[in-house]
């Protein structure tokens, strides 16, 4: 066995041992640990930012895309935000021990289905060090130990974040090994984690399509698949046009480097003549590059909006930038058909005052979240009231959509009798 594989398995074994102790921690003990972690992150923000600056310098020198560098960056405000997210998680109800259902059988047996921790969770993710803190906090609150495998581009930052949080845990009743940075930065080290079946209970990948595909296809550990975000906004013929402009612009530009950013806008032909000039002026003001069909081309030319002809690659793209695919459709059904073809199953939005159109849109699509007269940017655990999320699942088994605390638990049946025997 290689030294690298042994190091990964050693960490997984330590997590398995710690999981037994964490599972019996009370809510008060877990919440105290979360608040201690939050305080420590703020107290040590200077050394965290210094470590992050080394990662950013390396990324800039490597010519990394600015959108990825934005994801990688931690500053004082972002550290305060992740610390506040930990405090928010501490304030949330503890899912462990919740009765999912309970009843008494005719024979007198009492059956209760309770939420219990999964045990050991592994997170494999790309250059977003805030995920390091969010995953640690949500895992701990739900009674799970976590092995964190961030990308090499954020290794200095993640190492410091984990060191600070583990040091905080050492002063609490929660085992320090509840949070660990998985050893190694190579692809082989990640594969060792993905094949630690029996030690790791579930893996959650979070990142681009390539990372997710690799984890799903190469892991022997069960995977909860999070998805890339090719999100759509459809502006119906019955839309409030001013509202539609606001929603499209917010969905695209509020933060371009995240998965719930809209990448495509579709506009009903019956309102195109009135709506497209409004939209193109807004795109021009926001600096959006439109990748559009001929109808969009004409509107963009009148206003002077940046424009390029749309391709199949554009319809499929998750841009991470101020680029947006755009097209005019002849009907609601055409919009639904387009989205069914190109969507990644993350989030779609409709802007309409027609209840029949809204019902058809919401029933005709199969995505994790569908927004009605609201920005796609609301598909987020925090915005849904879950506290920090561990990811947005686009699969259908166990969890779908933003994953908060309940999604990080499984269940156990407790059956209580009084000398019952089966005949």
Secondary structure, 3 states (H helix, E strand, C coil): CCHHHHHHHHHHHHHHHHHHHHCCCCHHHHHHHHHHHHHHHHHCHHHHHHHHHHHHHHHHHCCCCHHHHHHHCCCHHHHHHHHHHHHHHHHCCCCCCCEEEEEECCCCCEEEEEEEECCEEEEEECCCHHHHHHHHHHHHHCCCEEEEECCHHHHHHHHHHHHHHHHHHCCCCCCHHHEEECCCCCHHHHHHHHCCECCECEEEEECCHHHHHHHHHHCCCCEEEECCCCEEEEECCCCCHHHHHHHHHHHHHCCCCCCCCEEEEEEEHHHHHHHHHHHHHHHHHHCCEEEECHHHHHHHHHHCCCEEECCHHHHHCCCCCCEEEEEEECCHHHHHHHHHHHCCCCEEEEECCCHHHHHHHHHHCCCCEEEECCCHHHCCCCCCCCCCCCCEECCCCCCCEECCCHHHEEEEEEEECCCCCCC
